[in-house]
Amino acid sequence: MSIYANTSRQASSLAFVRALVRVLSTNQDGLSPQLRTYLYTVARDAAIFVQEKHHTPNLRPEVVEMAFEIADEPELVNELSEMTSPTAFNPQVAQRLLAGLQRFATA
């Protein structure tokens, strides 16, 4: 049974990603290498999806959700798409991504 079974709120696949970005934005060593690689992959895939505007069958729901939320942030999209490794996803990038995601959530 879903924890949202008795509410109107839908579970978001991006909620977990947002929580991880929040952790990384405050502490470079707060995430395992595997989680940092996951965040890097999601953020970079979302940015590339925005730039190329085509669907690939391997896109995960959190990638599509993030792409929708960052689509109006061209500087952020460029920065994320140009990352070349998980180490490039540092606390400063995480803070900018979190700000972009929060702007959408409060709109």
VEXTI-857750 format. One line per field, with one value per atom (N, C-alpha, C): residue number from 1; atom name; x, y, z. Coordinates in steps of 0.02 Angstrom, whole numbers, plus 50000, padded with zeros to 5 digits. Example, Ala and Ser with C-alpha at 12.3 -4.5 7.8 and 13.67 -1.06 7.14 Angstrom:
// VEXTI-857750
seq [1, 1, 1, 2, 2, 2]
atom [N, CA, C, N, CA, C]
u [50660, 50615, 50660, 50642, 50684, 50645]
v [49716, 49775, 49835, 49888, 49947, 50002]
w [50390, 50390, 50390, 50354, 50357, 50394]
***
This chain:
// VEXTI-857750
seq [1, 1, 1, 2, 2, 2, 3, 3, 3, 4, 4, 4, 5, 5, 5, 6, 6, 6, 7, 7, 7, 8, 8, 8, 9, 9, 9, 10, 10, 10, 11, 11, 11, 12, 12, 12, 13, 13, 13, 14, 14, 14, 15, 15, 15, 16, 16, 16, 17, 17, 17, 18, 18, 18, 19, 19, 19, 20, 20, 20, 21, 21, 21, 22, 22, 22, 23, 23, 23, 24, 24, 24, 25, 25, 25, 26, 26, 26, 27, 27, 27, 28, 28, 28, 29, 29, 29, 30, 30, 30, 31, 31, 31, 32, 32, 32, 33, 33, 33, 34, 34, 34, 35, 35, 35, 36, 36, 36, 37, 37, 37, 38, 38, 38, 39, 39, 39, 40, 40, 40, 41, 41, 41, 42, 42, 42, 43, 43, 43, 44, 44, 44, 45, 45, 45, 46, 46, 46, 47, 47, 47, 48, 48, 48, 49, 49, 49, 50, 50, 50, 51, 51, 51, 52, 52, 52, 53, 53, 53, 54, 54, 54, 55, 55, 55, 56, 56, 56, 57, 57, 57, 58, 58, 58, 59, 59, 59, 60, 60, 60, 61, 61, 61, 62, 62, 62, 63, 63, 63, 64, 64, 64, 65, 65, 65, 66, 66, 66, 67, 67, 67, 68, 68, 68, 69, 69, 69, 70, 70, 70, 71, 71, 71, 72, 72, 72, 73, 73, 73, 74, 74, 74, 75, 75, 75, 76, 76, 76, 77, 77, 77, 78, 78, 78, 79, 79, 79, 80, 80, 80, 81, 81, 81, 82, 82, 82, 83, 83, 83, 84, 84, 84, 85, 85, 85, 86, 86, 86, 87, 87, 87, 88, 88, 88, 89, 89, 89, 90, 90, 90, 91, 91, 91, 92, 92, 92, 93, 93, 93, 94, 94, 94, 95, 95, 95, 96, 96, 96, 97, 97, 97, 98, 98, 98, 99, 99, 99, 100, 100, 100, 101, 101, 101, 102, 102, 102, 103, 103, 103, 104, 104, 104, 105, 105, 105, 106, 106, 106, 107, 107, 107]
atom [N, CA, C, N, CA, C, N, CA, C, N, CA, C, N, CA, C, N, CA, C, N, CA, C, N, CA, C, N, CA, C, N, CA, C, N, CA, C, N, CA, C, N, CA, C, N, CA, C, N, CA, C, N, CA, C, N, CA, C, N, CA, C, N, CA, C, N, CA, C, N, CA, C, N, CA, C, N, CA, C, N, CA, C, N, CA, C, N, CA, C, N, CA, C, N, CA, C, N, CA, C, N, CA, C, N, CA, C, N, CA, C, N, CA, C, N, CA, C, N, CA, C, N, CA, C, N, CA, C, N, CA, C, N, CA, C, N, CA, C, N, CA, C, N, CA, C, N, CA, C, N, CA, C, N, CA, C, N, CA, C, N, CA, C, N, CA, C, N, CA, C, N, CA, C, N, CA, C, N, CA, C, N, CA, C, N, CA, C, N, CA, C, N, CA, C, N, CA, C, N, CA, C, N, CA, C, N, CA, C, N, CA, C, N, CA, C, N, CA, C, N, CA, C, N, CA, C, N, CA, C, N, CA, C, N, CA, C, N, CA, C, N, CA, C, N, CA, C, N, CA, C, N, CA, C, N, CA, C, N, CA, C, N, CA, C, N, CA, C, N, CA, C, N, CA, C, N, CA, C, N, CA, C, N, CA, C, N, CA, C, N, CA, C, N, CA, C, N, CA, C, N, CA, C, N, CA, C, N, CA, C, N, CA, C, N, CA, C, N, CA, C, N, CA, C, N, CA, C, N, CA, C, N, CA, C, N, CA, C, N, CA, C, N, CA, C, N, CA, C, N, CA, C, N, CA, C, N, CA, C, N, CA, C, N, CA, C, N, CA, C, N, CA, C]
u [50042, 50000, 50044, 50028, 50066, 50054, 50105, 50095, 50051, 50040, 49997, 49927, 49911, 49847, 49787, 49793, 49736, 49745, 49790, 49799, 49794, 49788, 49786, 49856, 49906, 49975, 50002, 50032, 50062, 50136, 50160, 50230, 50269, 50325, 50366, 50432, 50451, 50515, 50572, 50557, 50608, 50620, 50575, 50582, 50646, 50662, 50723, 50784, 50783, 50838, 50847, 50792, 50795, 50827, 50810, 50840, 50915, 50936, 51008, 51044, 51014, 51044, 51051, 51001, 51005, 51063, 51074, 51131, 51196, 51203, 51265, 51278, 51225, 51234, 51265, 51262, 51290, 51353, 51369, 51426, 51452, 51511, 51541, 51549, 51563, 51575, 51513, 51456, 51395, 51362, 51386, 51357, 51411, 51390, 51435, 51451, 51505, 51521, 51465, 51431, 51376, 51318, 51300, 51246, 51265, 51328, 51351, 51348, 51367, 51364, 51291, 51246, 51175, 51150, 51166, 51145, 51173, 51236, 51269, 51232, 51217, 51184, 51114, 51076, 51009, 51011, 51053, 51057, 51082, 51134, 51161, 51111, 51080, 51031, 50972, 50950, 50894, 50914, 50974, 50996, 51002, 51029, 51036, 50967, 50922, 50853, 50822, 50833, 50806, 50838, 50903, 50937, 50920, 50915, 50904, 50830, 50788, 50715, 50692, 50720, 50696, 50693, 50652, 50641, 50686, 50718, 50755, 50724, 50717, 50681, 50713, 50776, 50808, 50799, 50760, 50750, 50709, 50734, 50698, 50649, 50597, 50548, 50579, 50628, 50659, 50697, 50723, 50757, 50706, 50650, 50598, 50570, 50558, 50532, 50582, 50646, 50696, 50702, 50699, 50703, 50647, 50588, 50531, 50543, 50573, 50583, 50641, 50690, 50748, 50746, 50695, 50692, 50697, 50673, 50674, 50736, 50786, 50849, 50907, 50915, 50965, 51037, 51055, 51124, 51135, 51086, 51091, 51093, 51050, 51049, 51117, 51147, 51213, 51265, 51264, 51313, 51307, 51246, 51236, 51255, 51239, 51254, 51329, 51366, 51438, 51479, 51447, 51484, 51513, 51575, 51608, 51620, 51607, 51616, 51576, 51563, 51526, 51560, 51626, 51660, 51644, 51622, 51602, 51537, 51499, 51437, 51454, 51478, 51502, 51448, 51462, 51411, 51386, 51429, 51407, 51357, 51370, 51324, 51258, 51264, 51205, 51163, 51195, 51158, 51120, 51152, 51117, 51059, 51070, 51016, 50959, 50975, 50923, 50884, 50917, 50882, 50835, 50857, 50814, 50754, 50765, 50710, 50661, 50687, 50644, 50604, 50633, 50595, 50533, 50540, 50483, 50432, 50455, 50410, 50369, 50397, 50361, 50320, 50327, 50290, 50216]
v [49941, 50000, 50062, 50108, 50170, 50214, 50252, 50299, 50357, 50364, 50416, 50390, 50330, 50300, 50341, 50376, 50414, 50489, 50510, 50581, 50596, 50660, 50680, 50691, 50689, 50700, 50638, 50649, 50594, 50588, 50528, 50516, 50541, 50572, 50598, 50560, 50537, 50504, 50554, 50618, 50669, 50687, 50668, 50685, 50657, 50595, 50564, 50601, 50617, 50652, 50721, 50755, 50821, 50817, 50765, 50755, 50744, 50705, 50692, 50756, 50795, 50859, 50905, 50906, 50947, 50926, 50861, 50837, 50859, 50848, 50865, 50940, 50980, 51053, 51079, 51040, 51063, 51026, 50970, 50930, 50888, 50904, 50868, 50793, 50776, 50707, 50673, 50706, 50680, 50622, 50609, 50556, 50505, 50444, 50392, 50405, 50376, 50384, 50358, 50306, 50279, 50328, 50360, 50409, 50472, 50493, 50550, 50535, 50474, 50453, 50452, 50428, 50427, 50498, 50545, 50615, 50645, 50633, 50658, 50634, 50569, 50540, 50569, 50575, 50603, 50675, 50716, 50787, 50797, 50761, 50769, 50744, 50686, 50660, 50707, 50738, 50786, 50846, 50871, 50930, 50914, 50856, 50836, 50825, 50797, 50788, 50855, 50906, 50973, 51001, 50993, 51022, 50988, 50923, 50886, 50875, 50883, 50880, 50817, 50762, 50699, 50647, 50598, 50546, 50487, 50463, 50400, 50352, 50289, 50241, 50227, 50247, 50232, 50287, 50338, 50392, 50367, 50381, 50364, 50420, 50405, 50457, 50518, 50508, 50566, 50610, 50582, 50621, 50665, 50637, 50674, 50730, 50714, 50764, 50821, 50804, 50856, 50898, 50867, 50904, 50955, 50935, 50980, 51040, 51027, 51081, 51127, 51104, 51147, 51175, 51159, 51179, 51254, 51294, 51367, 51398, 51357, 51381, 51365, 51401, 51382, 51380, 51425, 51424, 51361, 51342, 51282, 51220, 51219, 51163, 51155, 51210, 51207, 51181, 51207, 51186, 51110, 51086, 51015, 50971, 50993, 50951, 50948, 50998, 51000, 50963, 50939, 50901, 50838, 50822, 50765, 50707, 50717, 50662, 50677, 50625, 50636, 50686, 50692, 50740, 50812, 50823, 50890, 50912, 50863, 50879, 50893, 50954, 50974, 51013, 51032, 51068, 51133, 51168, 51230, 51216, 51165, 51145, 51121, 51082, 51057, 51115, 51167, 51225, 51259, 51267, 51299, 51256, 51190, 51146, 51148, 51146, 51148, 51213, 51269, 51333, 51330, 51300, 51293, 51250, 51195, 51150, 51183, 51223, 51257, 51313, 51347, 51399, 51370, 51311, 51278, 51257, 51231, 51206, 51262, 51323, 51379, 51419, 51403, 51441, 51425]
w [50000, 50000, 50000, 49958, 49952, 50013, 50032, 50087, 50065, 50000, 49973, 49957, 49979, 49961, 49983, 50039, 50065, 50057, 50012, 50001, 49927, 49912, 49842, 49814, 49856, 49834, 49799, 49741, 49703, 49721, 49723, 49734, 49674, 49685, 49631, 49629, 49570, 49564, 49573, 49566, 49575, 49648, 49693, 49764, 49794, 49777, 49802, 49774, 49710, 49679, 49712, 49724, 49756, 49825, 49862, 49928, 49924, 49875, 49866, 49845, 49801, 49780, 49840, 49884, 49944, 49988, 49996, 50036, 50004, 49939, 49904, 49906, 49904, 49903, 49967, 50020, 50084, 50105, 50070, 50093, 50035, 50011, 49955, 49971, 50033, 50051, 50081, 50074, 50104, 50066, 50005, 49965, 49945, 49939, 49915, 49841, 49817, 49745, 49700, 49721, 49681, 49676, 49732, 49731, 49691, 49697, 49659, 49584, 49565, 49495, 49471, 49514, 49497, 49484, 49530, 49522, 49458, 49446, 49386, 49324, 49323, 49265, 49255, 49308, 49303, 49280, 49311, 49293, 49222, 49203, 49135, 49083, 49096, 49048, 49041, 49096, 49093, 49050, 49061, 49023, 48949, 48932, 48862, 48831, 48869, 48845, 48828, 48870, 48856, 48793, 48786, 48728, 48662, 48664, 48602, 48585, 48634, 48625, 48588, 48606, 48577, 48633, 48622, 48672, 48658, 48710, 48704, 48753, 48735, 48777, 48844, 48855, 48918, 48971, 48956, 49004, 49064, 49122, 49183, 49200, 49238, 49255, 49288, 49331, 49365, 49316, 49263, 49211, 49175, 49157, 49122, 49167, 49230, 49277, 49285, 49294, 49302, 49239, 49181, 49118, 49114, 49134, 49133, 49179, 49237, 49286, 49269, 49231, 49216, 49145, 49107, 49037, 49027, 49074, 49068, 49099, 49112, 49143, 49096, 49040, 48990, 49017, 49061, 49088, 49129, 49169, 49210, 49165, 49114, 49067, 49034, 49012, 48980, 49029, 49089, 49139, 49153, 49161, 49176, 49117, 49057, 48999, 48984, 49006, 48994, 49047, 49099, 49149, 49116, 49133, 49101, 49148, 49212, 49260, 49323, 49363, 49426, 49473, 49470, 49514, 49495, 49433, 49412, 49445, 49470, 49506, 49578, 49590, 49656, 49693, 49756, 49795, 49762, 49726, 49693, 49638, 49598, 49545, 49576, 49630, 49665, 49692, 49718, 49743, 49687, 49629, 49572, 49548, 49545, 49524, 49575, 49638, 49690, 49685, 49673, 49665, 49605, 49550, 49492, 49505, 49541, 49557, 49606, 49652, 49701, 49668, 49618, 49583, 49551, 49522, 49491, 49543, 49599, 49651, 49682, 49684, 49715, 49665, 49602, 49551, 49551]
***
